[in-house]
Amino acid sequence: MGALFLATIGGIALVLWLLIFARLMLSWFDPMGRSPVAAFLLQVTEPILAPVRNLLPRTGMLDLSGFVVLIILGFIMKTAL
């Protein structure tokens, strides 16, 4: 694969990683998503997190889908860059 393609994939993975990490951190301060930033993060990251959430076993109130996606994106960034 070309270096430009791998750099693009790595860059996209990095941006997604940052957005999901921001959502995880923001969930401690604004769990209902009332601020415009929280609403944006919910809207952008939910299509990525929802399928993973459906694959994972139910853990009550603890949602591990964000952590799983961060690990996967970290692996993608490590291999692409």
All heavy atoms as a GROMACS GRO file, in nm:
protein
  620
    1MET      N    1   0.084  -0.118   0.000
    1MET     CA    2   0.000   0.000   0.000
    1MET      C    3   0.088   0.124   0.000
    1MET      O    4   0.197   0.124   0.054
    1MET     CB    5  -0.090   0.002   0.123
    1MET     CG    6  -0.200  -0.099   0.121
    1MET     SD    7  -0.310  -0.068   0.257
    1MET     CE    8  -0.381  -0.227   0.270
    2GLY      N    9   0.033   0.231  -0.054
    2GLY     CA   10   0.109   0.354  -0.061
    2GLY      C   11   0.120   0.422   0.074
    2GLY      O   12   0.035   0.406   0.162
    3ALA      N   13   0.226   0.496   0.088
    3ALA     CA   14   0.251   0.567   0.213
    3ALA      C   15   0.143   0.672   0.239
    3ALA      O   16   0.101   0.692   0.354
    3ALA     CB   17   0.388   0.632   0.210
    4LEU      N   18   0.094   0.736   0.134
    4LEU     CA   19  -0.011   0.836   0.150
    4LEU      C   20  -0.140   0.774   0.199
    4LEU      O   21  -0.208   0.828   0.287
    4LEU     CB   22  -0.035   0.911   0.018
    4LEU     CG   23  -0.141   1.019   0.020
    4LEU    CD1   24  -0.104   1.128   0.120
    4LEU    CD2   25  -0.160   1.078  -0.118
    5PHE      N   26  -0.173   0.656   0.145
    5PHE     CA   27  -0.294   0.586   0.188
    5PHE      C   28  -0.285   0.549   0.336
    5PHE      O   29  -0.380   0.569   0.412
    5PHE     CB   30  -0.316   0.462   0.102
    5PHE     CG   31  -0.434   0.379   0.146
    5PHE    CD1   32  -0.562   0.423   0.120
    5PHE    CD2   33  -0.416   0.259   0.211
    5PHE    CE1   34  -0.672   0.348   0.160
    5PHE    CE2   35  -0.524   0.183   0.252
    5PHE     CZ   36  -0.652   0.227   0.225
    6LEU      N   37  -0.172   0.493   0.378
    6LEU     CA   38  -0.154   0.454   0.518
    6LEU      C   39  -0.156   0.575   0.610
    6LEU      O   40  -0.212   0.569   0.720
    6LEU     CB   41  -0.025   0.375   0.534
    6LEU     CG   42  -0.024   0.234   0.475
    6LEU    CD1   43   0.112   0.171   0.492
    6LEU    CD2   44  -0.132   0.149   0.539
    7ALA      N   45  -0.096   0.686   0.565
    7ALA     CA   46  -0.097   0.807   0.646
    7ALA      C   47  -0.239   0.861   0.660
    7ALA      O   48  -0.278   0.910   0.766
    7ALA     CB   49  -0.006   0.912   0.586
    8THR      N   50  -0.318   0.851   0.554
    8THR     CA   51  -0.457   0.896   0.559
    8THR      C   52  -0.539   0.811   0.655
    8THR      O   53  -0.615   0.864   0.736
    8THR     CB   54  -0.520   0.892   0.418
    8THR    OG1   55  -0.442   0.972   0.331
    8THR    CG2   56  -0.662   0.942   0.420
    9ILE      N   57  -0.522   0.679   0.647
    9ILE     CA   58  -0.592   0.589   0.738
    9ILE      C   59  -0.551   0.617   0.882
    9ILE      O   60  -0.635   0.622   0.972
    9ILE     CB   61  -0.565   0.441   0.701
    9ILE    CG1   62  -0.622   0.410   0.563
    9ILE    CG2   63  -0.621   0.346   0.805
    9ILE    CD1   64  -0.771   0.423   0.552
   10GLY      N   65  -0.423   0.635   0.904
   10GLY     CA   66  -0.375   0.666   1.039
   10GLY      C   67  -0.429   0.799   1.089
   10GLY      O   68  -0.465   0.811   1.206
   11GLY      N   69  -0.437   0.898   1.001
   11GLY     CA   70  -0.491   1.028   1.040
   11GLY      C   71  -0.639   1.021   1.075
   11GLY      O   72  -0.684   1.081   1.173
   12ILE      N   73  -0.715   0.946   0.996
   12ILE     CA   74  -0.858   0.929   1.024
   12ILE      C   75  -0.877   0.855   1.156
   12ILE      O   76  -0.961   0.893   1.238
   12ILE     CB   77  -0.928   0.856   0.908
   12ILE    CG1   78  -0.932   0.945   0.785
   12ILE    CG2   79  -1.068   0.811   0.946
   12ILE    CD1   80  -0.977   0.876   0.658
   13ALA      N   81  -0.797   0.752   1.179
   13ALA     CA   82  -0.805   0.678   1.304
   13ALA      C   83  -0.771   0.767   1.422
   13ALA      O   84  -0.834   0.758   1.528
   13ALA     CB   85  -0.712   0.556   1.299
   14LEU      N   86  -0.673   0.855   1.406
   14LEU     CA   87  -0.636   0.946   1.514
   14LEU      C   88  -0.749   1.042   1.546
   14LEU      O   89  -0.782   1.065   1.663
   14LEU     CB   90  -0.510   1.024   1.478
   14LEU     CG   91  -0.466   1.132   1.576
   14LEU    CD1   92  -0.432   1.070   1.711
   14LEU    CD2   93  -0.348   1.210   1.522
   15VAL      N   94  -0.811   1.099   1.444
   15VAL     CA   95  -0.923   1.192   1.466
   15VAL      C   96  -1.039   1.121   1.536
   15VAL      O   97  -1.096   1.173   1.632
   15VAL     CB   98  -0.968   1.256   1.333
   15VAL    CG1   99  -1.100   1.330   1.349
   15VAL    CG2  100  -0.861   1.347   1.279
   16LEU      N  101  -1.072   1.001   1.491
   16LEU     CA  102  -1.179   0.924   1.556
   16LEU      C  103  -1.142   0.890   1.700
   16LEU      O  104  -1.227   0.896   1.789
   16LEU     CB  105  -1.207   0.796   1.478
   16LEU     CG  106  -1.276   0.814   1.343
   16LEU    CD1  107  -1.285   0.681   1.270
   16LEU    CD2  108  -1.415   0.875   1.361
   17TRP      N  109  -1.016   0.854   1.723
   17TRP     CA  110  -0.970   0.823   1.859
   17TRP      C  111  -0.990   0.944   1.950
   17TRP      O  112  -1.040   0.930   2.062
   17TRP     CB  113  -0.824   0.780   1.856
   17TRP     CG  114  -0.777   0.716   1.983
   17TRP    CD1  115  -0.772   0.585   2.011
   17TRP    CD2  116  -0.728   0.784   2.100
   17TRP    NE1  117  -0.724   0.566   2.138
   17TRP    CE2  118  -0.696   0.685   2.195
   17TRP    CE3  119  -0.708   0.918   2.134
   17TRP    CZ2  120  -0.646   0.716   2.321
   17TRP    CZ3  121  -0.658   0.949   2.260
   17TRP    CH2  122  -0.628   0.848   2.352
   18LEU      N  123  -0.951   1.062   1.902
   18LEU     CA  124  -0.965   1.183   1.982
   18LEU      C  125  -1.111   1.216   2.010
   18LEU      O  126  -1.147   1.257   2.121
   18LEU     CB  127  -0.896   1.301   1.913
   18LEU     CG  128  -0.744   1.293   1.908
   18LEU    CD1  129  -0.688   1.403   1.818
   18LEU    CD2  130  -0.684   1.302   2.047
   19LEU      N  131  -1.198   1.199   1.910
   19LEU     CA  132  -1.341   1.227   1.929
   19LEU      C  133  -1.402   1.131   2.031
   19LEU      O  134  -1.479   1.173   2.119
   19LEU     CB  135  -1.415   1.217   1.796
   19LEU     CG  136  -1.390   1.329   1.695
   19LEU    CD1  137  -1.451   1.294   1.561
   19LEU    CD2  138  -1.446   1.461   1.747
   20ILE      N  139  -1.370   1.004   2.021
   20ILE     CA  140  -1.426   0.906   2.114
   20ILE      C  141  -1.369   0.926   2.254
   20ILE      O  142  -1.441   0.918   2.354
   20ILE     CB  143  -1.404   0.763   2.064
   20ILE    CG1  144  -1.488   0.743   1.938
   20ILE    CG2  145  -1.437   0.660   2.169
   20ILE    CD1  146  -1.462   0.615   1.864
   21PHE      N  147  -1.241   0.957   2.264
   21PHE     CA  148  -1.182   0.986   2.394
   21PHE      C  149  -1.248   1.108   2.458
   21PHE      O  150  -1.279   1.108   2.577
   21PHE     CB  151  -1.031   1.007   2.381
   21PHE     CG  152  -0.962   1.029   2.511
   21PHE    CD1  153  -0.938   0.923   2.596
   21PHE    CD2  154  -0.922   1.156   2.552
   21PHE    CE1  155  -0.874   0.942   2.719
   21PHE    CE2  156  -0.860   1.177   2.673
   21PHE     CZ  157  -0.836   1.069   2.757
   22ALA      N  158  -1.272   1.212   2.376
   22ALA     CA  159  -1.340   1.332   2.428
   22ALA      C  160  -1.481   1.297   2.475
   22ALA      O  161  -1.527   1.348   2.578
   22ALA     CB  162  -1.345   1.440   2.319
   23ARG      N  163  -1.549   1.209   2.402
   23ARG     CA  164  -1.684   1.169   2.446
   23ARG      C  165  -1.678   1.095   2.579
   23ARG      O  166  -1.762   1.116   2.665
   23ARG     CB  167  -1.748   1.081   2.340
   23ARG     CG  168  -1.885   1.031   2.385
   23ARG     CD  169  -1.955   0.949   2.283
   23ARG     NE  170  -2.075   0.891   2.341
   23ARG     CZ  171  -2.166   0.829   2.272
   23ARG    NH1  172  -2.155   0.819   2.141
   23ARG    NH2  173  -2.272   0.778   2.330
   24LEU      N  174  -1.581   1.006   2.593
   24LEU     CA  175  -1.569   0.933   2.720
   24LEU      C  176  -1.541   1.028   2.836
   24LEU      O  177  -1.598   1.015   2.944
   24LEU     CB  178  -1.460   0.828   2.710
   24LEU     CG  179  -1.487   0.711   2.616
   24LEU    CD1  180  -1.367   0.618   2.611
   24LEU    CD2  181  -1.610   0.636   2.658
   25MET      N  182  -1.454   1.125   2.815
   25MET     CA  183  -1.422   1.222   2.921
   25MET      C  184  -1.542   1.313   2.949
   25MET      O  185  -1.572   1.343   3.064
   25MET     CB  186  -1.301   1.306   2.882
   25MET     CG  187  -1.171   1.232   2.874
   25MET     SD  188  -1.123   1.160   3.033
   25MET     CE  189  -1.157   0.988   3.007
   26LEU      N  190  -1.609   1.354   2.844
   26LEU     CA  191  -1.724   1.445   2.861
   26LEU      C  192  -1.840   1.375   2.930
   26LEU      O  193  -1.921   1.440   2.996
   26LEU     CB  194  -1.767   1.500   2.726
   26LEU     CG  195  -1.861   1.618   2.728
   26LEU    CD1  196  -1.795   1.737   2.800
   26LEU    CD2  197  -1.899   1.658   2.587
   27SER      N  198  -1.849   1.243   2.918
   27SER     CA  199  -1.958   1.170   2.982
   27SER      C  200  -1.954   1.182   3.134
   27SER      O  201  -2.054   1.163   3.200
   27SER     CB  202  -1.957   1.024   2.939
   27SER     OG  203  -1.846   0.956   2.995
   28TRP      N  204  -1.839   1.213   3.188
   28TRP     CA  205  -1.829   1.234   3.333
   28TRP      C  206  -1.887   1.369   3.374
   28TRP      O  207  -1.933   1.385   3.486
   28TRP     CB  208  -1.685   1.227   3.378
   28TRP     CG  209  -1.622   1.092   3.366
   28TRP    CD1  210  -1.682   0.975   3.328
   28TRP    CD2  211  -1.486   1.060   3.389
   28TRP    NE1  212  -1.590   0.874   3.327
   28TRP    CE2  213  -1.469   0.922   3.364
   28TRP    CE3  214  -1.376   1.134   3.428
   28TRP    CZ2  215  -1.347   0.858   3.378
   28TRP    CZ3  216  -1.254   1.070   3.442
   28TRP    CH2  217  -1.241   0.934   3.418
   29PHE      N  218  -1.880   1.467   3.285
   29PHE     CA  219  -1.921   1.603   3.319
   29PHE      C  220  -2.059   1.640   3.266
   29PHE      O  221  -2.127   1.722   3.325
   29PHE     CB  222  -1.818   1.704   3.266
   29PHE     CG  223  -1.679   1.677   3.316
   29PHE    CD1  224  -1.583   1.622   3.233
   29PHE    CD2  225  -1.645   1.703   3.448
   29PHE    CE1  226  -1.456   1.595   3.279
   29PHE    CE2  227  -1.518   1.677   3.496
   29PHE     CZ  228  -1.423   1.622   3.410
   30ASP      N  229  -2.098   1.585   3.153
   30ASP     CA  230  -2.227   1.616   3.092
   30ASP      C  231  -2.287   1.488   3.034
   30ASP      O  232  -2.295   1.472   2.912
   30ASP     CB  233  -2.210   1.723   2.983
   30ASP     CG  234  -2.342   1.773   2.929
   30ASP    OD1  235  -2.447   1.743   2.989
   30ASP    OD2  236  -2.340   1.842   2.826
   31PRO      N  237  -2.330   1.396   3.120
   31PRO     CA  238  -2.376   1.266   3.070
   31PRO      C  239  -2.503   1.274   2.986
   31PRO      O  240  -2.528   1.187   2.904
   31PRO     CB  241  -2.400   1.184   3.197
   31PRO     CG  242  -2.408   1.282   3.307
   31PRO     CD  243  -2.332   1.404   3.265
   32MET      N  244  -2.583   1.376   3.003
   32MET     CA  245  -2.705   1.390   2.924
   32MET      C  246  -2.680   1.453   2.787
   32MET      O  247  -2.767   1.453   2.703
   32MET     CB  248  -2.808   1.474   3.000
   32MET     CG  249  -2.854   1.409   3.125
   32MET     SD  250  -2.936   1.254   3.086
   32MET     CE  251  -2.987   1.202   3.245
   33GLY      N  252  -2.562   1.509   2.766
   33GLY     CA  253  -2.530   1.569   2.638
   33GLY      C  254  -2.606   1.697   2.609
   33GLY      O  255  -2.653   1.718   2.499
   34ARG      N  256  -2.619   1.783   2.709
   34ARG     CA  257  -2.697   1.906   2.692
   34ARG      C  258  -2.620   2.018   2.625
   34ARG      O  259  -2.680   2.106   2.566
   34ARG     CB  260  -2.748   1.953   2.828
   34ARG     CG  261  -2.859   1.866   2.880
   34ARG     CD  262  -2.911   1.916   3.011
   34ARG     NE  263  -2.901   1.802   3.102
   34ARG     CZ  264  -2.872   1.808   3.228
   34ARG    NH1  265  -2.846   1.922   3.285
   34ARG    NH2  266  -2.866   1.699   3.301
   35SER      N  267  -2.488   2.016   2.634
   35SER     CA  268  -2.411   2.124   2.572
   35SER      C  269  -2.396   2.097   2.423
   35SER      O  270  -2.406   1.983   2.378
   35SER     CB  271  -2.272   2.134   2.638
   35SER     OG  272  -2.192   2.026   2.598
   36PRO      N  273  -2.370   2.201   2.344
   36PRO     CA  274  -2.352   2.180   2.199
   36PRO      C  275  -2.233   2.089   2.167
   36PRO      O  276  -2.240   2.010   2.072
   36PRO     CB  277  -2.329   2.320   2.145
   36PRO     CG  278  -2.385   2.413   2.247
   36PRO     CD  279  -2.373   2.343   2.378
   37VAL      N  280  -2.127   2.098   2.244
   37VAL     CA  281  -2.010   2.013   2.220
   37VAL      C  282  -2.046   1.867   2.247
   37VAL      O  283  -2.012   1.778   2.168
   37VAL     CB  284  -1.891   2.056   2.309
   37VAL    CG1  285  -1.776   1.958   2.298
   37VAL    CG2  286  -1.847   2.196   2.273
   38ALA      N  287  -2.117   1.841   2.357
   38ALA     CA  288  -2.157   1.704   2.389
   38ALA      C  289  -2.253   1.650   2.285
   38ALA      O  290  -2.240   1.533   2.244
   38ALA     CB  291  -2.221   1.700   2.528
   39ALA      N  292  -2.345   1.732   2.239
   39ALA     CA  293  -2.439   1.687   2.136
   39ALA      C  294  -2.365   1.653   2.007
   39ALA      O  295  -2.396   1.552   1.941
   39ALA     CB  296  -2.544   1.795   2.111
   40PHE      N  297  -2.266   1.732   1.971
   40PHE     CA  298  -2.186   1.705   1.851
   40PHE      C  299  -2.111   1.573   1.866
   40PHE      O  300  -2.110   1.490   1.776
   40PHE     CB  301  -2.088   1.819   1.825
   40PHE     CG  302  -1.986   1.788   1.720
   40PHE    CD1  303  -2.021   1.788   1.585
   40PHE    CD2  304  -1.856   1.756   1.754
   40PHE    CE1  305  -1.927   1.757   1.487
   40PHE    CE2  306  -1.762   1.725   1.658
   40PHE     CZ  307  -1.798   1.725   1.524
   41LEU      N  308  -2.046   1.553   1.982
   41LEU     CA  309  -1.970   1.430   2.004
   41LEU      C  310  -2.061   1.307   2.003
   41LEU      O  311  -2.025   1.203   1.948
   41LEU     CB  312  -1.894   1.439   2.135
   41LEU     CG  313  -1.774   1.532   2.136
   41LEU    CD1  314  -1.717   1.546   2.277
   41LEU    CD2  315  -1.668   1.485   2.040
   42LEU      N  316  -2.179   1.320   2.061
   42LEU     CA  317  -2.274   1.208   2.059
   42LEU      C  318  -2.316   1.175   1.916
   42LEU      O  319  -2.322   1.059   1.877
   42LEU     CB  320  -2.397   1.242   2.143
   42LEU     CG  321  -2.378   1.240   2.294
   42LEU    CD1  322  -2.500   1.299   2.363
   42LEU    CD2  323  -2.352   1.101   2.344
   43GLN      N  324  -2.344   1.277   1.838
   43GLN     CA  325  -2.390   1.257   1.702
   43GLN      C  326  -2.281   1.195   1.613
   43GLN      O  327  -2.308   1.109   1.530
   43GLN     CB  328  -2.436   1.390   1.643
   43GLN     CG  329  -2.496   1.379   1.506
   43GLN     CD  330  -2.544   1.513   1.455
   43GLN    OE1  331  -2.518   1.617   1.514
   43GLN    NE2  332  -2.616   1.511   1.345
   44VAL      N  333  -2.158   1.238   1.633
   44VAL     CA  334  -2.048   1.190   1.548
   44VAL      C  335  -2.002   1.050   1.586
   44VAL      O  336  -1.971   0.968   1.499
   44VAL     CB  337  -1.929   1.289   1.554
   44VAL    CG1  338  -1.806   1.233   1.489
   44VAL    CG2  339  -1.968   1.421   1.490
   45THR      N  340  -1.998   1.020   1.715
   45THR     CA  341  -1.940   0.893   1.759
   45THR      C  342  -2.041   0.780   1.776
   45THR      O  343  -2.001   0.664   1.776
   45THR     CB  344  -1.865   0.912   1.893
   45THR    OG1  345  -1.957   0.960   1.991
   45THR    CG2  346  -1.749   1.007   1.877
   46GLU      N  347  -2.167   0.810   1.786
   46GLU     CA  348  -2.266   0.704   1.808
   46GLU      C  349  -2.272   0.601   1.695
   46GLU      O  350  -2.284   0.481   1.723
   46GLU     CB  351  -2.404   0.764   1.832
   46GLU     CG  352  -2.507   0.664   1.881
   46GLU     CD  353  -2.469   0.594   2.010
   46GLU    OE1  354  -2.394   0.651   2.092
   46GLU    OE2  355  -2.514   0.480   2.029
   47PRO      N  356  -2.260   0.641   1.567
   47PRO     CA  357  -2.259   0.538   1.462
   47PRO      C  358  -2.141   0.441   1.471
   47PRO      O  359  -2.148   0.330   1.419
   47PRO     CB  360  -2.250   0.618   1.332
   47PRO     CG  361  -2.302   0.753   1.366
   47PRO     CD  362  -2.265   0.775   1.510
   48ILE      N  363  -2.035   0.480   1.537
   48ILE     CA  364  -1.920   0.393   1.555
   48ILE      C  365  -1.937   0.305   1.679
   48ILE      O  366  -1.905   0.186   1.678
   48ILE     CB  367  -1.790   0.476   1.566
   48ILE    CG1  368  -1.771   0.558   1.440
   48ILE    CG2  369  -1.669   0.388   1.595
   48ILE    CD1  370  -1.670   0.668   1.453
   49LEU      N  371  -1.990   0.364   1.786
   49LEU     CA  372  -2.000   0.292   1.912
   49LEU      C  373  -2.120   0.197   1.918
   49LEU      O  374  -2.112   0.093   1.984
   49LEU     CB  375  -2.008   0.392   2.028
   49LEU     CG  376  -1.884   0.479   2.049
   49LEU    CD1  377  -1.908   0.578   2.161
   49LEU    CD2  378  -1.763   0.394   2.077
   50ALA      N  379  -2.230   0.230   1.854
   50ALA     CA  380  -2.352   0.149   1.864
   50ALA      C  381  -2.332   0.005   1.818
   50ALA      O  382  -2.374  -0.088   1.888
   50ALA     CB  383  -2.466   0.216   1.789
   51PRO      N  384  -2.269  -0.020   1.702
   51PRO     CA  385  -2.251  -0.161   1.662
   51PRO      C  386  -2.162  -0.240   1.759
   51PRO      O  387  -2.187  -0.356   1.786
   51PRO     CB  388  -2.184  -0.152   1.524
   51PRO     CG  389  -2.213  -0.016   1.475
   51PRO     CD  390  -2.227   0.070   1.596
   52VAL      N  391  -2.060  -0.174   1.812
   52VAL     CA  392  -1.972  -0.240   1.909
   52VAL      C  393  -2.049  -0.268   2.037
   52VAL      O  394  -2.036  -0.376   2.098
   52VAL     CB  395  -1.846  -0.155   1.936
   52VAL    CG1  396  -1.759  -0.217   2.043
   52VAL    CG2  397  -1.769  -0.135   1.808
   53ARG      N  398  -2.131  -0.174   2.080
   53ARG     CA  399  -2.212  -0.190   2.200
   53ARG      C  400  -2.307  -0.309   2.186
   53ARG      O  401  -2.331  -0.382   2.282
   53ARG     CB  402  -2.292  -0.063   2.227
   53ARG     CG  403  -2.359  -0.058   2.360
   53ARG     CD  404  -2.431   0.074   2.383
   53ARG     NE  405  -2.341   0.188   2.378
   53ARG     CZ  406  -2.354   0.289   2.292
   53ARG    NH1  407  -2.453   0.292   2.206
   53ARG    NH2  408  -2.268   0.389   2.294
   54ASN      N  409  -2.360  -0.329   2.065
   54ASN     CA  410  -2.451  -0.441   2.043
   54ASN      C  411  -2.379  -0.576   2.045
   54ASN      O  412  -2.441  -0.678   2.075
   54ASN     CB  413  -2.524  -0.424   1.910
   54ASN     CG  414  -2.623  -0.310   1.913
   54ASN    OD1  415  -2.673  -0.273   2.018
   54ASN    ND2  416  -2.649  -0.253   1.798
   55LEU      N  417  -2.250  -0.578   2.013
   55LEU     CA  418  -2.173  -0.703   2.014
   55LEU      C  419  -2.127  -0.744   2.153
   55LEU      O  420  -2.107  -0.863   2.180
   55LEU     CB  421  -2.051  -0.691   1.923
   55LEU     CG  422  -2.079  -0.679   1.773
   55LEU    CD1  423  -1.949  -0.652   1.699
   55LEU    CD2  424  -2.144  -0.806   1.721
   56LEU      N  425  -2.108  -0.646   2.240
   56LEU     CA  426  -2.057  -0.675   2.374
   56LEU      C  427  -2.168  -0.724   2.466
   56LEU      O  428  -2.284  -0.685   2.451
   56LEU     CB  429  -1.995  -0.548   2.434
   56LEU     CG  430  -1.870  -0.495   2.365
   56LEU    CD1  431  -1.829  -0.363   2.428
   56LEU    CD2  432  -1.757  -0.595   2.374
   57PRO      N  433  -2.134  -0.809   2.563
   57PRO     CA  434  -2.236  -0.851   2.661
   57PRO      C  435  -2.276  -0.734   2.750
   57PRO      O  436  -2.199  -0.641   2.772
   57PRO     CB  437  -2.164  -0.960   2.741
   57PRO     CG  438  -2.019  -0.936   2.720
   57PRO     CD  439  -2.004  -0.871   2.588
   58ARG      N  440  -2.396  -0.738   2.798
   58ARG     CA  441  -2.448  -0.631   2.886
   58ARG      C  442  -2.371  -0.632   3.018
   58ARG      O  443  -2.350  -0.736   3.079
   58ARG     CB  444  -2.597  -0.652   2.913
   58ARG     CG  445  -2.681  -0.658   2.789
   58ARG     CD  446  -2.705  -0.520   2.735
   58ARG     NE  447  -2.785  -0.530   2.614
   58ARG     CZ  448  -2.760  -0.461   2.505
   58ARG    NH1  449  -2.660  -0.378   2.502
   58ARG    NH2  450  -2.837  -0.474   2.400
   59THR      N  451  -2.329  -0.513   3.061
   59THR     CA  452  -2.256  -0.499   3.186
   59THR      C  453  -2.325  -0.402   3.281
   59THR      O  454  -2.260  -0.337   3.361
   59THR     CB  455  -2.111  -0.452   3.160
   59THR    OG1  456  -2.116  -0.331   3.086
   59THR    CG2  457  -2.032  -0.557   3.085
   60GLY      N  458  -2.454  -0.391   3.269
   60GLY     CA  459  -2.528  -0.298   3.354
   60GLY      C  460  -2.508  -0.156   3.307
   60GLY      O  461  -2.523  -0.125   3.189
   61MET      N  462  -2.472  -0.068   3.398
   61MET     CA  463  -2.456   0.073   3.364
   61MET      C  464  -2.320   0.103   3.301
   61MET      O  465  -2.300   0.211   3.248
   61MET     CB  466  -2.474   0.159   3.489
   61MET     CG  467  -2.615   0.160   3.541
   61MET     SD  468  -2.637   0.263   3.686
   61MET     CE  469  -2.570   0.417   3.636
   62LEU      N  470  -2.228   0.010   3.303
   62LEU     CA  471  -2.094   0.032   3.251
   62LEU      C  472  -2.091   0.002   3.100
   62LEU      O  473  -2.121  -0.108   3.057
   62LEU     CB  474  -1.994  -0.058   3.324
   62LEU     CG  475  -1.848  -0.038   3.291
   62LEU    CD1  476  -1.803   0.103   3.326
   62LEU    CD2  477  -1.765  -0.139   3.366
   63ASP      N  478  -2.056   0.104   3.021
   63ASP     CA  479  -2.049   0.089   2.876
   63ASP      C  480  -1.903   0.079   2.835
   63ASP      O  481  -1.828   0.177   2.842
   63ASP     CB  482  -2.116   0.209   2.809
   63ASP     CG  483  -2.116   0.200   2.658
   63ASP    OD1  484  -2.090   0.090   2.606
   63ASP    OD2  485  -2.144   0.302   2.593
   64LEU      N  486  -1.863  -0.038   2.791
   64LEU     CA  487  -1.724  -0.062   2.754
   64LEU      C  488  -1.696  -0.043   2.606
   64LEU      O  489  -1.582  -0.058   2.562
   64LEU     CB  490  -1.683  -0.204   2.795
   64LEU     CG  491  -1.690  -0.234   2.944
   64LEU    CD1  492  -1.660  -0.380   2.970
   64LEU    CD2  493  -1.594  -0.145   3.020
   65SER      N  494  -1.798  -0.008   2.528
   65SER     CA  495  -1.780   0.003   2.383
   65SER      C  496  -1.677   0.109   2.347
   65SER      O  497  -1.598   0.090   2.253
   65SER     CB  498  -1.913   0.032   2.315
   65SER     OG  499  -1.966   0.156   2.359
   66GLY      N  500  -1.672   0.219   2.419
   66GLY     CA  501  -1.575   0.324   2.390
   66GLY      C  502  -1.432   0.276   2.409
   66GLY      O  503  -1.345   0.305   2.327
   67PHE      N  504  -1.410   0.200   2.514
   67PHE     CA  505  -1.275   0.149   2.540
   67PHE      C  506  -1.234   0.047   2.434
   67PHE      O  507  -1.118   0.045   2.392
   67PHE     CB  508  -1.267   0.088   2.680
   67PHE     CG  509  -1.289   0.188   2.789
   67PHE    CD1  510  -1.402   0.184   2.867
   67PHE    CD2  511  -1.197   0.289   2.812
   67PHE    CE1  512  -1.424   0.277   2.966
   67PHE    CE2  513  -1.216   0.383   2.911
   67PHE     CZ  514  -1.331   0.377   2.988
   68VAL      N  515  -1.327  -0.036   2.393
   68VAL     CA  516  -1.298  -0.135   2.289
   68VAL      C  517  -1.261  -0.065   2.159
   68VAL      O  518  -1.164  -0.101   2.092
   68VAL     CB  519  -1.417  -0.231   2.271
   68VAL    CG1  520  -1.398  -0.320   2.148
   68VAL    CG2  521  -1.437  -0.315   2.395
   69VAL      N  522  -1.338   0.037   2.122
   69VAL     CA  523  -1.311   0.110   1.998
   69VAL      C  524  -1.178   0.184   2.008
   69VAL      O  525  -1.102   0.188   1.911
   69VAL     CB  526  -1.426   0.206   1.964
   69VAL    CG1  527  -1.392   0.296   1.847
   69VAL    CG2  528  -1.553   0.127   1.933
   70LEU      N  529  -1.145   0.240   2.124
   70LEU     CA  530  -1.016   0.307   2.141
   70LEU      C  531  -0.900   0.209   2.122
   70LEU      O  532  -0.799   0.244   2.060
   70LEU     CB  533  -1.006   0.374   2.278
   70LEU     CG  534  -1.090   0.500   2.298
   70LEU    CD1  535  -1.069   0.553   2.440
   70LEU    CD2  536  -1.057   0.606   2.196
   71ILE      N  537  -0.914   0.089   2.172
   71ILE     CA  538  -0.809  -0.012   2.155
   71ILE      C  539  -0.795  -0.049   2.008
   71ILE      O  540  -0.684  -0.059   1.955
   71ILE     CB  541  -0.839  -0.136   2.242
   71ILE    CG1  542  -0.823  -0.099   2.390
   71ILE    CG2  543  -0.749  -0.254   2.205
   71ILE    CD1  544  -0.874  -0.204   2.486
   72ILE      N  545  -0.906  -0.069   1.939
   72ILE     CA  546  -0.903  -0.104   1.798
   72ILE      C  547  -0.841   0.009   1.716
   72ILE      O  548  -0.755  -0.014   1.630
   72ILE     CB  549  -1.043  -0.139   1.747
   72ILE    CG1  550  -1.092  -0.267   1.811
   72ILE    CG2  551  -1.046  -0.151   1.595
   72ILE    CD1  552  -1.239  -0.297   1.791
   73LEU      N  553  -0.883   0.132   1.743
   73LEU     CA  554  -0.826   0.247   1.670
   73LEU      C  555  -0.677   0.264   1.701
   73LEU      O  556  -0.599   0.300   1.614
   73LEU     CB  557  -0.902   0.374   1.703
   73LEU     CG  558  -1.043   0.384   1.645
   73LEU    CD1  559  -1.115   0.507   1.701
   73LEU    CD2  560  -1.038   0.390   1.494
   74GLY      N  561  -0.638   0.238   1.825
   74GLY     CA  562  -0.496   0.244   1.860
   74GLY      C  563  -0.414   0.142   1.781
   74GLY      O  564  -0.305   0.172   1.735
   75PHE      N  565  -0.470   0.022   1.765
   75PHE     CA  566  -0.402  -0.079   1.685
   75PHE      C  567  -0.392  -0.036   1.539
   75PHE      O  568  -0.287  -0.052   1.475
   75PHE     CB  569  -0.478  -0.212   1.696
   75PHE     CG  570  -0.420  -0.321   1.612
   75PHE    CD1  571  -0.302  -0.383   1.650
   75PHE    CD2  572  -0.482  -0.361   1.495
   75PHE    CE1  573  -0.247  -0.483   1.573
   75PHE    CE2  574  -0.427  -0.461   1.416
   75PHE     CZ  575  -0.310  -0.522   1.456
   76ILE      N  576  -0.499   0.022   1.486
   76ILE     CA  577  -0.497   0.070   1.347
   76ILE      C  578  -0.393   0.181   1.331
   76ILE      O  579  -0.316   0.182   1.234
   76ILE     CB  580  -0.637   0.119   1.304
   76ILE    CG1  581  -0.732   0.001   1.293
   76ILE    CG2  582  -0.630   0.196   1.171
   76ILE    CD1  583  -0.877   0.039   1.276
   77MET      N  584  -0.387   0.274   1.426
   77MET     CA  585  -0.289   0.382   1.417
   77MET      C  586  -0.147   0.327   1.425
   77MET      O  587  -0.058   0.373   1.353
   77MET     CB  588  -0.311   0.484   1.530
   77MET     CG  589  -0.432   0.570   1.509
   77MET     SD  590  -0.450   0.702   1.633
   77MET     CE  591  -0.455   0.614   1.785
   78LYS      N  592  -0.126   0.229   1.511
   78LYS     CA  593   0.009   0.172   1.528
   78LYS      C  594   0.055   0.102   1.400
   78LYS      O  595   0.172   0.113   1.363
   78LYS     CB  596   0.007   0.074   1.644
   78LYS     CG  597   0.139   0.023   1.686
   78LYS     CD  598   0.212   0.128   1.762
   78LYS     CE  599   0.331   0.064   1.830
   78LYS     NZ  600   0.417   0.163   1.890
   79THR      N  601  -0.035   0.032   1.333
   79THR     CA  602   0.004  -0.039   1.213
   79THR      C  603   0.010   0.051   1.091
   79THR      O  604   0.087   0.024   0.999
   79THR     CB  605  -0.091  -0.157   1.185
   79THR    OG1  606  -0.224  -0.107   1.173
   79THR    CG2  607  -0.083  -0.260   1.294
   80ALA      N  608  -0.068   0.159   1.090
   80ALA     CA  609  -0.072   0.248   0.973
   80ALA      C  610   0.040   0.350   0.973
   80ALA      O  611   0.082   0.398   0.869
   80ALA     CB  612  -0.207   0.319   0.963
   81LEU      N  613   0.086   0.386   1.091
   81LEU     CA  614   0.190   0.490   1.097
   81LEU      C  615   0.323   0.432   1.120
   81LEU      O  616   0.394   0.366   1.126
   81LEU     CB  617   0.158   0.591   1.207
   81LEU     CG  618   0.029   0.669   1.188
   81LEU    CD1  619   0.004   0.759   1.308
   81LEU    CD2  620   0.035   0.755   1.063
   0.00000   0.00000   0.00000
